[in-house]
Amino acid sequence: MPSVVGLLEQRELTARRRMDELREEADRIQAELAVVEQEWNEWVIARSRVGEVLAPGDNDAGHASEDLADPGQQPTEPSSSGAAKPKSMVPMWRAGLAWSALSVDYQRILQALADRNRLGQGPLTCQEMAACFGLDPVPGKVEALRSKAKRLVARGWLVESAPGRFTLAKAVAGQGGGS
């Protein structure tokens, strides 16, 4: 008959192997994510550059020095661009800025609030948002949503009508989906 300690060691070894497998998979996914983020950033920069070139009435002389930059240097995205940036940067809202300028997480928040607005249901709490997104309403998830919502408030996309109750800003709601 096997000993209890021997059974525990066997289970511990099995758990350790599974943990190591998952860590390897997570490392692989992190590496792949870094490559995809870099590619995405390059497309954001390309779209921004095309937007600058096609913008009517811009003075091309002001951009000549940027075009002559060191070819080995990584281009940086202009801060005035409305495009989404890595690390979930949220641009200040301005007329004509599409929701696509935000990361998917922020777009989901705006869409949930737009749906509530369209149905005349009023403000949404972060706990309700978590439920809308199929997340467990545990403090970590709710606080992550609250942080994103507060950032959207600070940038003019949302209004906090009462503490913890969020709605779309009037101008954002009036643009009908932002795209």
mmCIF file of the C-alpha atoms, coordinates in Angstrom:
data_MODEL
# 
_entry.id   MODEL 
# 
loop_
_atom_site.group_PDB 
_atom_site.id 
_atom_site.type_symbol 
_atom_site.label_atom_id 
_atom_site.label_alt_id 
_atom_site.label_comp_id 
_atom_site.label_asym_id 
_atom_site.label_entity_id 
_atom_site.label_seq_id 
_atom_site.pdbx_PDB_ins_code 
_atom_site.Cartn_x 
_atom_site.Cartn_y 
_atom_site.Cartn_z 
_atom_site.occupancy 
_atom_site.B_iso_or_equiv 
_atom_site.pdbx_formal_charge 
_atom_site.auth_seq_id 
_atom_site.auth_comp_id 
_atom_site.auth_asym_id 
_atom_site.auth_atom_id 
_atom_site.pdbx_PDB_model_num 
ATOM 1   C CA . MET A 1 1   ? 0.000   0.000  0.000   1.00 0.00 ? 1   MET A CA 1 
ATOM 2   C CA . PRO A 1 2   ? 1.487   3.375  -1.011  1.00 0.00 ? 2   PRO A CA 1 
ATOM 3   C CA . SER A 1 3   ? 2.220   5.891  1.692   1.00 0.00 ? 3   SER A CA 1 
ATOM 4   C CA . VAL A 1 4   ? 0.342   9.175  2.012   1.00 0.00 ? 4   VAL A CA 1 
ATOM 5   C CA . VAL A 1 5   ? 3.600   11.108 1.657   1.00 0.00 ? 5   VAL A CA 1 
ATOM 6   C CA . GLY A 1 6   ? 4.424   9.157  -1.503  1.00 0.00 ? 6   GLY A CA 1 
ATOM 7   C CA . LEU A 1 7   ? 0.997   9.975  -2.987  1.00 0.00 ? 7   LEU A CA 1 
ATOM 8   C CA . LEU A 1 8   ? 1.412   13.638 -2.091  1.00 0.00 ? 8   LEU A CA 1 
ATOM 9   C CA . GLU A 1 9   ? 4.851   13.716 -3.726  1.00 0.00 ? 9   GLU A CA 1 
ATOM 10  C CA . GLN A 1 10  ? 3.415   12.114 -6.845  1.00 0.00 ? 10  GLN A CA 1 
ATOM 11  C CA . ARG A 1 11  ? 0.621   14.707 -7.027  1.00 0.00 ? 11  ARG A CA 1 
ATOM 12  C CA . GLU A 1 12  ? 3.123   17.503 -6.368  1.00 0.00 ? 12  GLU A CA 1 
ATOM 13  C CA . LEU A 1 13  ? 5.331   16.235 -9.211  1.00 0.00 ? 13  LEU A CA 1 
ATOM 14  C CA . THR A 1 14  ? 2.332   16.086 -11.572 1.00 0.00 ? 14  THR A CA 1 
ATOM 15  C CA . ALA A 1 15  ? 1.320   19.620 -10.622 1.00 0.00 ? 15  ALA A CA 1 
ATOM 16  C CA . ARG A 1 16  ? 4.916   20.845 -11.068 1.00 0.00 ? 16  ARG A CA 1 
ATOM 17  C CA . ARG A 1 17  ? 5.112   19.318 -14.563 1.00 0.00 ? 17  ARG A CA 1 
ATOM 18  C CA . ARG A 1 18  ? 1.797   20.923 -15.560 1.00 0.00 ? 18  ARG A CA 1 
ATOM 19  C CA . MET A 1 19  ? 2.963   24.279 -14.165 1.00 0.00 ? 19  MET A CA 1 
ATOM 20  C CA . ASP A 1 20  ? 6.205   24.040 -16.152 1.00 0.00 ? 20  ASP A CA 1 
ATOM 21  C CA . GLU A 1 21  ? 4.272   23.196 -19.336 1.00 0.00 ? 21  GLU A CA 1 
ATOM 22  C CA . LEU A 1 22  ? 1.975   26.165 -18.832 1.00 0.00 ? 22  LEU A CA 1 
ATOM 23  C CA . ARG A 1 23  ? 4.918   28.497 -18.149 1.00 0.00 ? 23  ARG A CA 1 
ATOM 24  C CA . GLU A 1 24  ? 6.580   27.365 -21.382 1.00 0.00 ? 24  GLU A CA 1 
ATOM 25  C CA . GLU A 1 25  ? 3.338   27.986 -23.266 1.00 0.00 ? 25  GLU A CA 1 
ATOM 26  C CA . ALA A 1 26  ? 2.957   31.408 -21.623 1.00 0.00 ? 26  ALA A CA 1 
ATOM 27  C CA . ASP A 1 27  ? 6.544   32.307 -22.610 1.00 0.00 ? 27  ASP A CA 1 
ATOM 28  C CA . ARG A 1 28  ? 5.848   31.246 -26.192 1.00 0.00 ? 28  ARG A CA 1 
ATOM 29  C CA . ILE A 1 29  ? 2.656   33.312 -26.275 1.00 0.00 ? 29  ILE A CA 1 
ATOM 30  C CA . GLN A 1 30  ? 4.444   36.336 -24.757 1.00 0.00 ? 30  GLN A CA 1 
ATOM 31  C CA . ALA A 1 31  ? 7.122   36.134 -27.455 1.00 0.00 ? 31  ALA A CA 1 
ATOM 32  C CA . GLU A 1 32  ? 4.500   35.842 -30.187 1.00 0.00 ? 32  GLU A CA 1 
ATOM 33  C CA . LEU A 1 33  ? 2.551   38.739 -28.653 1.00 0.00 ? 33  LEU A CA 1 
ATOM 34  C CA . ALA A 1 34  ? 5.661   40.945 -28.706 1.00 0.00 ? 34  ALA A CA 1 
ATOM 35  C CA . VAL A 1 35  ? 6.139   40.253 -32.423 1.00 0.00 ? 35  VAL A CA 1 
ATOM 36  C CA . VAL A 1 36  ? 2.475   40.953 -33.211 1.00 0.00 ? 36  VAL A CA 1 
ATOM 37  C CA . GLU A 1 37  ? 2.490   44.160 -31.114 1.00 0.00 ? 37  GLU A CA 1 
ATOM 38  C CA . GLN A 1 38  ? 5.523   45.390 -33.053 1.00 0.00 ? 38  GLN A CA 1 
ATOM 39  C CA . GLU A 1 39  ? 3.816   44.641 -36.374 1.00 0.00 ? 39  GLU A CA 1 
ATOM 40  C CA . TRP A 1 40  ? 0.634   46.361 -35.176 1.00 0.00 ? 40  TRP A CA 1 
ATOM 41  C CA . ASN A 1 41  ? 2.625   49.411 -34.072 1.00 0.00 ? 41  ASN A CA 1 
ATOM 42  C CA . GLU A 1 42  ? 4.220   49.628 -37.521 1.00 0.00 ? 42  GLU A CA 1 
ATOM 43  C CA . TRP A 1 43  ? 0.761   49.587 -39.158 1.00 0.00 ? 43  TRP A CA 1 
ATOM 44  C CA . VAL A 1 44  ? -0.453  52.301 -36.767 1.00 0.00 ? 44  VAL A CA 1 
ATOM 45  C CA . ILE A 1 45  ? 2.520   54.437 -37.705 1.00 0.00 ? 45  ILE A CA 1 
ATOM 46  C CA . ALA A 1 46  ? 1.962   53.779 -41.422 1.00 0.00 ? 46  ALA A CA 1 
ATOM 47  C CA . ARG A 1 47  ? -1.702  54.786 -41.145 1.00 0.00 ? 47  ARG A CA 1 
ATOM 48  C CA . SER A 1 48  ? -0.715  57.892 -39.217 1.00 0.00 ? 48  SER A CA 1 
ATOM 49  C CA . ARG A 1 49  ? 1.855   58.855 -41.848 1.00 0.00 ? 49  ARG A CA 1 
ATOM 50  C CA . VAL A 1 50  ? -0.624  58.355 -44.679 1.00 0.00 ? 50  VAL A CA 1 
ATOM 51  C CA . GLY A 1 51  ? -3.115  60.498 -42.755 1.00 0.00 ? 51  GLY A CA 1 
ATOM 52  C CA . GLU A 1 52  ? -0.518  63.251 -42.447 1.00 0.00 ? 52  GLU A CA 1 
ATOM 53  C CA . VAL A 1 53  ? 0.299   63.100 -46.141 1.00 0.00 ? 53  VAL A CA 1 
ATOM 54  C CA . LEU A 1 54  ? -3.335  63.119 -47.224 1.00 0.00 ? 54  LEU A CA 1 
ATOM 55  C CA . ALA A 1 55  ? -4.475  65.799 -44.756 1.00 0.00 ? 55  ALA A CA 1 
ATOM 56  C CA . PRO A 1 56  ? -5.563  68.877 -46.707 1.00 0.00 ? 56  PRO A CA 1 
ATOM 57  C CA . GLY A 1 57  ? -3.772  72.162 -46.100 1.00 0.00 ? 57  GLY A CA 1 
ATOM 58  C CA . ASP A 1 58  ? -0.800  70.734 -44.199 1.00 0.00 ? 58  ASP A CA 1 
ATOM 59  C CA . ASN A 1 59  ? 2.557   72.368 -44.742 1.00 0.00 ? 59  ASN A CA 1 
ATOM 60  C CA . ASP A 1 60  ? 4.879   69.668 -46.116 1.00 0.00 ? 60  ASP A CA 1 
ATOM 61  C CA . ALA A 1 61  ? 7.969   71.707 -45.263 1.00 0.00 ? 61  ALA A CA 1 
ATOM 62  C CA . GLY A 1 62  ? 7.387   71.083 -41.554 1.00 0.00 ? 62  GLY A CA 1 
ATOM 63  C CA . HIS A 1 63  ? 7.657   67.333 -42.067 1.00 0.00 ? 63  HIS A CA 1 
ATOM 64  C CA . ALA A 1 64  ? 10.770  67.326 -44.277 1.00 0.00 ? 64  ALA A CA 1 
ATOM 65  C CA . SER A 1 65  ? 13.146  66.914 -41.349 1.00 0.00 ? 65  SER A CA 1 
ATOM 66  C CA . GLU A 1 66  ? 11.175  63.886 -40.112 1.00 0.00 ? 66  GLU A CA 1 
ATOM 67  C CA . ASP A 1 67  ? 11.427  62.244 -43.538 1.00 0.00 ? 67  ASP A CA 1 
ATOM 68  C CA . LEU A 1 68  ? 15.220  62.554 -43.438 1.00 0.00 ? 68  LEU A CA 1 
ATOM 69  C CA . ALA A 1 69  ? 15.595  60.835 -40.064 1.00 0.00 ? 69  ALA A CA 1 
ATOM 70  C CA . ASP A 1 70  ? 18.195  58.119 -39.541 1.00 0.00 ? 70  ASP A CA 1 
ATOM 71  C CA . PRO A 1 71  ? 16.898  55.063 -41.449 1.00 0.00 ? 71  PRO A CA 1 
ATOM 72  C CA . GLY A 1 72  ? 18.090  52.708 -38.699 1.00 0.00 ? 72  GLY A CA 1 
ATOM 73  C CA . GLN A 1 73  ? 16.099  54.564 -36.054 1.00 0.00 ? 73  GLN A CA 1 
ATOM 74  C CA . GLN A 1 74  ? 12.671  53.237 -35.037 1.00 0.00 ? 74  GLN A CA 1 
ATOM 75  C CA . PRO A 1 75  ? 10.035  55.805 -36.032 1.00 0.00 ? 75  PRO A CA 1 
ATOM 76  C CA . THR A 1 76  ? 7.848   57.092 -33.253 1.00 0.00 ? 76  THR A CA 1 
ATOM 77  C CA . GLU A 1 77  ? 4.201   57.847 -33.609 1.00 0.00 ? 77  GLU A CA 1 
ATOM 78  C CA . PRO A 1 78  ? 3.295   61.539 -33.472 1.00 0.00 ? 78  PRO A CA 1 
ATOM 79  C CA . SER A 1 79  ? 1.553   62.487 -30.228 1.00 0.00 ? 79  SER A CA 1 
ATOM 80  C CA . SER A 1 80  ? -1.116  64.429 -32.131 1.00 0.00 ? 80  SER A CA 1 
ATOM 81  C CA . SER A 1 81  ? -2.276  61.299 -33.920 1.00 0.00 ? 81  SER A CA 1 
ATOM 82  C CA . GLY A 1 82  ? -5.628  59.842 -32.892 1.00 0.00 ? 82  GLY A CA 1 
ATOM 83  C CA . ALA A 1 83  ? -4.478  56.277 -33.484 1.00 0.00 ? 83  ALA A CA 1 
ATOM 84  C CA . ALA A 1 84  ? -4.351  53.730 -30.706 1.00 0.00 ? 84  ALA A CA 1 
ATOM 85  C CA . LYS A 1 85  ? -0.969  53.303 -29.099 1.00 0.00 ? 85  LYS A CA 1 
ATOM 86  C CA . PRO A 1 86  ? 0.643   50.323 -27.410 1.00 0.00 ? 86  PRO A CA 1 
ATOM 87  C CA . LYS A 1 87  ? 0.047   49.889 -23.679 1.00 0.00 ? 87  LYS A CA 1 
ATOM 88  C CA . SER A 1 88  ? -3.594  51.027 -24.022 1.00 0.00 ? 88  SER A CA 1 
ATOM 89  C CA . MET A 1 89  ? -2.965  54.746 -24.281 1.00 0.00 ? 89  MET A CA 1 
ATOM 90  C CA . VAL A 1 90  ? -6.218  56.684 -24.490 1.00 0.00 ? 90  VAL A CA 1 
ATOM 91  C CA . PRO A 1 91  ? -6.181  59.798 -26.688 1.00 0.00 ? 91  PRO A CA 1 
ATOM 92  C CA . MET A 1 92  ? -8.156  62.880 -25.685 1.00 0.00 ? 92  MET A CA 1 
ATOM 93  C CA . TRP A 1 93  ? -11.564 62.790 -27.328 1.00 0.00 ? 93  TRP A CA 1 
ATOM 94  C CA . ARG A 1 94  ? -12.136 65.294 -30.114 1.00 0.00 ? 94  ARG A CA 1 
ATOM 95  C CA . ALA A 1 95  ? -14.780 65.639 -32.799 1.00 0.00 ? 95  ALA A CA 1 
ATOM 96  C CA . GLY A 1 96  ? -14.277 63.119 -35.578 1.00 0.00 ? 96  GLY A CA 1 
ATOM 97  C CA . LEU A 1 97  ? -12.033 60.802 -33.559 1.00 0.00 ? 97  LEU A CA 1 
ATOM 98  C CA . ALA A 1 98  ? -13.274 57.247 -34.159 1.00 0.00 ? 98  ALA A CA 1 
ATOM 99  C CA . TRP A 1 99  ? -13.621 54.635 -31.443 1.00 0.00 ? 99  TRP A CA 1 
ATOM 100 C CA . SER A 1 100 ? -11.072 52.588 -33.384 1.00 0.00 ? 100 SER A CA 1 
ATOM 101 C CA . ALA A 1 101 ? -8.436  54.947 -31.932 1.00 0.00 ? 101 ALA A CA 1 
ATOM 102 C CA . LEU A 1 102 ? -8.923  53.028 -28.673 1.00 0.00 ? 102 LEU A CA 1 
ATOM 103 C CA . SER A 1 103 ? -7.857  49.525 -27.754 1.00 0.00 ? 103 SER A CA 1 
ATOM 104 C CA . VAL A 1 104 ? -10.455 46.761 -27.886 1.00 0.00 ? 104 VAL A CA 1 
ATOM 105 C CA . ASP A 1 105 ? -11.020 46.863 -24.112 1.00 0.00 ? 105 ASP A CA 1 
ATOM 106 C CA . TYR A 1 106 ? -11.928 50.544 -24.208 1.00 0.00 ? 106 TYR A CA 1 
ATOM 107 C CA . GLN A 1 107 ? -14.095 50.049 -27.296 1.00 0.00 ? 107 GLN A CA 1 
ATOM 108 C CA . ARG A 1 108 ? -16.034 47.330 -25.437 1.00 0.00 ? 108 ARG A CA 1 
ATOM 109 C CA . ILE A 1 109 ? -16.743 49.764 -22.604 1.00 0.00 ? 109 ILE A CA 1 
ATOM 110 C CA . LEU A 1 110 ? -17.947 52.418 -25.048 1.00 0.00 ? 110 LEU A CA 1 
ATOM 111 C CA . GLN A 1 111 ? -20.106 49.897 -26.906 1.00 0.00 ? 111 GLN A CA 1 
ATOM 112 C CA . ALA A 1 112 ? -21.733 48.676 -23.685 1.00 0.00 ? 112 ALA A CA 1 
ATOM 113 C CA . LEU A 1 113 ? -22.521 52.254 -22.681 1.00 0.00 ? 113 LEU A CA 1 
ATOM 114 C CA . ALA A 1 114 ? -23.761 53.094 -26.188 1.00 0.00 ? 114 ALA A CA 1 
ATOM 115 C CA . ASP A 1 115 ? -26.126 50.119 -26.040 1.00 0.00 ? 115 ASP A CA 1 
ATOM 116 C CA . ARG A 1 116 ? -27.413 51.277 -22.638 1.00 0.00 ? 116 ARG A CA 1 
ATOM 117 C CA . ASN A 1 117 ? -27.822 54.804 -23.978 1.00 0.00 ? 117 ASN A CA 1 
ATOM 118 C CA . ARG A 1 118 ? -29.683 53.568 -27.055 1.00 0.00 ? 118 ARG A CA 1 
ATOM 119 C CA . LEU A 1 119 ? -32.047 51.527 -24.862 1.00 0.00 ? 119 LEU A CA 1 
ATOM 120 C CA . GLY A 1 120 ? -32.547 54.433 -22.456 1.00 0.00 ? 120 GLY A CA 1 
ATOM 121 C CA . GLN A 1 121 ? -31.195 52.426 -19.508 1.00 0.00 ? 121 GLN A CA 1 
ATOM 122 C CA . GLY A 1 122 ? -28.967 55.096 -17.988 1.00 0.00 ? 122 GLY A CA 1 
ATOM 123 C CA . PRO A 1 123 ? -25.543 54.871 -16.335 1.00 0.00 ? 123 PRO A CA 1 
ATOM 124 C CA . LEU A 1 124 ? -23.596 51.668 -15.835 1.00 0.00 ? 124 LEU A CA 1 
ATOM 125 C CA . THR A 1 125 ? -21.524 50.614 -12.831 1.00 0.00 ? 125 THR A CA 1 
ATOM 126 C CA . CYS A 1 126 ? -18.273 48.700 -13.148 1.00 0.00 ? 126 CYS A CA 1 
ATOM 127 C CA . GLN A 1 127 ? -19.883 45.637 -11.564 1.00 0.00 ? 127 GLN A CA 1 
ATOM 128 C CA . GLU A 1 128 ? -22.566 45.756 -14.262 1.00 0.00 ? 128 GLU A CA 1 
ATOM 129 C CA . MET A 1 129 ? -19.888 46.162 -16.930 1.00 0.00 ? 129 MET A CA 1 
ATOM 130 C CA . ALA A 1 130 ? -18.114 43.075 -15.620 1.00 0.00 ? 130 ALA A CA 1 
ATOM 131 C CA . ALA A 1 131 ? -21.362 41.129 -15.905 1.00 0.00 ? 131 ALA A CA 1 
ATOM 132 C CA . CYS A 1 132 ? -21.930 42.478 -19.450 1.00 0.00 ? 132 CYS A CA 1 
ATOM 133 C CA . PHE A 1 133 ? -18.491 41.237 -20.489 1.00 0.00 ? 133 PHE A CA 1 
ATOM 134 C CA . GLY A 1 134 ? -18.974 37.829 -18.879 1.00 0.00 ? 134 GLY A CA 1 
ATOM 135 C CA . LEU A 1 135 ? -16.360 38.509 -16.200 1.00 0.00 ? 135 LEU A CA 1 
ATOM 136 C CA . ASP A 1 136 ? -16.670 37.412 -12.611 1.00 0.00 ? 136 ASP A CA 1 
ATOM 137 C CA . PRO A 1 137 ? -17.512 40.505 -10.538 1.00 0.00 ? 137 PRO A CA 1 
ATOM 138 C CA . VAL A 1 138 ? -14.455 39.980 -8.322  1.00 0.00 ? 138 VAL A CA 1 
ATOM 139 C CA . PRO A 1 139 ? -12.598 43.043 -7.004  1.00 0.00 ? 139 PRO A CA 1 
ATOM 140 C CA . GLY A 1 140 ? -9.622  42.645 -9.367  1.00 0.00 ? 140 GLY A CA 1 
ATOM 141 C CA . LYS A 1 141 ? -11.753 42.592 -12.514 1.00 0.00 ? 141 LYS A CA 1 
ATOM 142 C CA . VAL A 1 142 ? -14.060 45.367 -11.305 1.00 0.00 ? 142 VAL A CA 1 
ATOM 143 C CA . GLU A 1 143 ? -11.131 47.617 -10.360 1.00 0.00 ? 143 GLU A CA 1 
ATOM 144 C CA . ALA A 1 144 ? -9.496  47.049 -13.744 1.00 0.00 ? 144 ALA A CA 1 
ATOM 145 C CA . LEU A 1 145 ? -12.729 48.176 -15.418 1.00 0.00 ? 145 LEU A CA 1 
ATOM 146 C CA . ARG A 1 146 ? -13.013 51.129 -13.032 1.00 0.00 ? 146 ARG A CA 1 
ATOM 147 C CA . SER A 1 147 ? -9.484  52.201 -13.910 1.00 0.00 ? 147 SER A CA 1 
ATOM 148 C CA . LYS A 1 148 ? -10.271 52.071 -17.625 1.00 0.00 ? 148 LYS A CA 1 
ATOM 149 C CA . ALA A 1 149 ? -13.564 53.926 -17.139 1.00 0.00 ? 149 ALA A CA 1 
ATOM 150 C CA . LYS A 1 150 ? -11.874 56.645 -15.065 1.00 0.00 ? 150 LYS A CA 1 
ATOM 151 C CA . ARG A 1 151 ? -9.214  57.018 -17.768 1.00 0.00 ? 151 ARG A CA 1 
ATOM 152 C CA . LEU A 1 152 ? -11.976 57.428 -20.378 1.00 0.00 ? 152 LEU A CA 1 
ATOM 153 C CA . VAL A 1 153 ? -13.600 60.069 -18.133 1.00 0.00 ? 153 VAL A CA 1 
ATOM 154 C CA . ALA A 1 154 ? -10.297 61.938 -17.808 1.00 0.00 ? 154 ALA A CA 1 
ATOM 155 C CA . ARG A 1 155 ? -9.866  61.909 -21.608 1.00 0.00 ? 155 ARG A CA 1 
ATOM 156 C CA . GLY A 1 156 ? -13.419 63.146 -22.337 1.00 0.00 ? 156 GLY A CA 1 
ATOM 157 C CA . TRP A 1 157 ? -14.964 59.935 -23.681 1.00 0.00 ? 157 TRP A CA 1 
ATOM 158 C CA . LEU A 1 158 ? -17.177 59.216 -20.660 1.00 0.00 ? 158 LEU A CA 1 
ATOM 159 C CA . VAL A 1 159 ? -18.924 61.110 -17.890 1.00 0.00 ? 159 VAL A CA 1 
ATOM 160 C CA . GLU A 1 160 ? -19.166 59.906 -14.310 1.00 0.00 ? 160 GLU A CA 1 
ATOM 161 C CA . SER A 1 161 ? -22.686 61.153 -13.575 1.00 0.00 ? 161 SER A CA 1 
ATOM 162 C CA . ALA A 1 162 ? -22.531 59.896 -9.978  1.00 0.00 ? 162 ALA A CA 1 
ATOM 163 C CA . PRO A 1 163 ? -19.695 58.183 -8.126  1.00 0.00 ? 163 PRO A CA 1 
ATOM 164 C CA . GLY A 1 164 ? -19.085 54.868 -9.897  1.00 0.00 ? 164 GLY A CA 1 
ATOM 165 C CA . ARG A 1 165 ? -21.818 55.386 -12.518 1.00 0.00 ? 165 ARG A CA 1 
ATOM 166 C CA . PHE A 1 166 ? -20.605 55.963 -16.067 1.00 0.00 ? 166 PHE A CA 1 
ATOM 167 C CA . THR A 1 167 ? -22.260 57.162 -19.283 1.00 0.00 ? 167 THR A CA 1 
ATOM 168 C CA . LEU A 1 168 ? -20.994 58.271 -22.677 1.00 0.00 ? 168 LEU A CA 1 
ATOM 169 C CA . ALA A 1 169 ? -20.125 61.936 -22.943 1.00 0.00 ? 169 ALA A CA 1 
ATOM 170 C CA . LYS A 1 170 ? -22.818 63.805 -24.938 1.00 0.00 ? 170 LYS A CA 1 
ATOM 171 C CA . ALA A 1 171 ? -20.521 64.480 -27.892 1.00 0.00 ? 171 ALA A CA 1 
ATOM 172 C CA . VAL A 1 172 ? -19.326 60.863 -27.986 1.00 0.00 ? 172 VAL A CA 1 
ATOM 173 C CA . ALA A 1 173 ? -22.892 59.545 -27.789 1.00 0.00 ? 173 ALA A CA 1 
ATOM 174 C CA . GLY A 1 174 ? -23.880 61.878 -30.610 1.00 0.00 ? 174 GLY A CA 1 
ATOM 175 C CA . GLN A 1 175 ? -21.316 60.455 -33.018 1.00 0.00 ? 175 GLN A CA 1 
ATOM 176 C CA . GLY A 1 176 ? -23.218 57.170 -33.279 1.00 0.00 ? 176 GLY A CA 1 
ATOM 177 C CA . GLY A 1 177 ? -20.558 54.551 -32.734 1.00 0.00 ? 177 GLY A CA 1 
ATOM 178 C CA . GLY A 1 178 ? -17.543 56.615 -33.624 1.00 0.00 ? 178 GLY A CA 1 
ATOM 179 C CA . SER A 1 179 ? -16.770 54.795 -36.847 1.00 0.00 ? 179 SER A CA 1 
# 
